[in-house]
Amino acid sequence: MLNAPPMRPRFQIELPLPHETALRRLVAPLEAHDERIEGLVAGLHVEWMVPREARHFWSPRLSLEVTPSPEDPRTCRLSGLFGPRPSVWTLFAFGYGGIAFIAATATLFGASQWSIDEAPRALWALPPCGVLALLLYAFSLFGQRLATNELALLRGMLVEVLETSPYSAESPSNHAGPGPSSPAP
């Protein structure tokens, strides 16, 4: 089987930081107007994206959510999701949904034709539906490949912000962030 990348990679990291500190670190590059990323902040949710000038159809976004730990106020959970713009994801979802609807309709209609002893001609729609689904999947893999460098940039920024926090007044020696044993995003 092909070793294809996941469609929308997700990760979760337990951080040995209070959620306010983790959130400040994630927002700091946006407030510092770092030219490598742009973003949005809403409550405990931060979204990073490639700057508008460098953005293209396949450019990824990194959606991050900081959740305070109910057991220990000195820790939090960082959940992240790499994915395309919502409009691109919606386009693919509707594409797959449309193909599935046509395939289901053709199957039901073909089964009905067969049950009344007619030739199930509607079933001839199934192979093109399969081909369209494979083409849509191949198109998404192509887009992921085009966005590889941008994905690496977003991931690198996240690691940089969590490990060294160059945007805050905290010194690296006071930082209790994820070390080499922590899961990588």
N, C-alpha and C positions, 0 to 999 in steps of 0.2 A: 504494500500500500504506500501511497505517496506520503511523504513527511511534510504535510502542509501546515503552515502556521495557523494558529487559532484566529477566528474571524474578528473577535474583539477581545484581545488579551486583557485579563483582569488579574489583580493581585491584592493581597492584604498584608500589611506589615504591622506588627505590634511595636510601638515606639516607646522607649523609656522616657517620655516627655509628657508634661501636661498638655492637654489638647490646645490650650491657648498659645503655648510656645510653638507647637507644631504648625498651627495655623499661621502664626506670625511669620514663620520661616517660609511657608509656601506663598504667602502674599508679598513678602519682601522683594523678590525680583520684579514683581509688577509695579510696586511702589517706587522702586529704584529705576524704573524705565529701562530695564535690561533690553538691549536691542535684539536679543536672541528669541524672546517670546513676548506674546501679548496674552491677556487673559481677562477673566471675569471672576468676581467673588460674590457669593450669596450665602450669608450665614456661615455654616461649617463646610461649604462646598466651594472649591476653587477649580477653575478650568483654565488650562494652559493651551495655547495654540501657537502656530508658526506666525510670524508677523505678516500682515496683510500683503506687503510687497512680494514676499516669497511664497505666499499661499497659492495652491492650485487645487483642482477638483479633488485630488486624492489626499490632500494634506490631513494628517491626523490631529486629533486633540487628545489631551490627557485630562480626564475628569477625576478630581481628587476629592475625597470626603474624609474629614477628620471626625472620629467618634470618640467621645470621652469614655474611659473605662469605668463601668459601674463599680468594680471591685476596688480599684486603686486610682485615686485622682492624680497620681504622679505618672500615669501611663495613658496611652490612647491607641486607637487603631486607625491606620491610614488605609483606606480602600481606594484603589485606582482602576481606571478603565481607559485603555487606549482605543480610540475608534475614529471613524470619519465624522465629518459634520453631520448633524442630525438629518439634513436634507438628503445627503448621499445614502445614509443608512435607511431612511424611509423609502427612497427609490428602490433599493435592493429588496427591502421587505415587501413592498408592493409588487415588484417583479416576481419574486418567489411565490407570493400569495396568488397573483394572477395565473401563473403557470399551474399551481396546485388546483385552483378553481377550474381551469379548463380541463385538466387531467381528470378531476373528480366528475365533472359534468360528462365528459366523453366516456368515462367508465360506466357511469349510471345509464347513460343513453345506449351505450353498446350492450350492456347487460339486458336492458329492456328489449332491444332489437333481437338479441339472441333468444330471450325467453318467449318471444312470439314467432320464433322460427324464421326470422329474417337474417340476412347477412349483417353481422355486427360492424358495419362500416365506420361507426363513430370511434371504434377502438384504434383506427388508423391515426387518430390525433395524439395518441400516447407517445409514439417514438419522437415526433417533433417536440413534444413537451419535455421529454427527457433531454434531448439535444439542447433546447433552449436553457434548461436548468444548468446543464454542464457549461454552456457558454457563459451564462451569468456568473457562475462560480469561477471560471477561468478569468473573466474580466475582473472580478474582485481580487483574485490573486495577483494579477498584473498590477492593479492599483496599489496593493500592499507592497509590492516590490518597488514601485516608484516612490513610495513614501518611507522606505527603509531609513534613509539618512535623517529625515525629520523625526522619525520615531526614536532613533538613537539620540538625537539632540534632546528631545523631551525627557527621555530616560536619564541621560547624562545630567541634565539640569536637576532632576529630582534627586539623584544620588549626591550631587554637589551640594544642594541645599540642605539635605538631611545630614550629611556627614560633616561638612565644614562650615556651613551657614555663613558665607562671606558677606551676607547682606545684613547681618545683625551685629550688635555690639558684643555679643558673647564671644569669648575667646574659645578656640578649639579645645583647650585643656579643660574648660568647664562643660563641654558638650558630652552628653551621655547618649548620643545617637547610636544607630545600628552599626555594629562592627562587622568584620568579615564573616562572622557566623550567621548573620541575619539573612533572611531570604531576600534575594534581589528582585526588584520589580520587573 
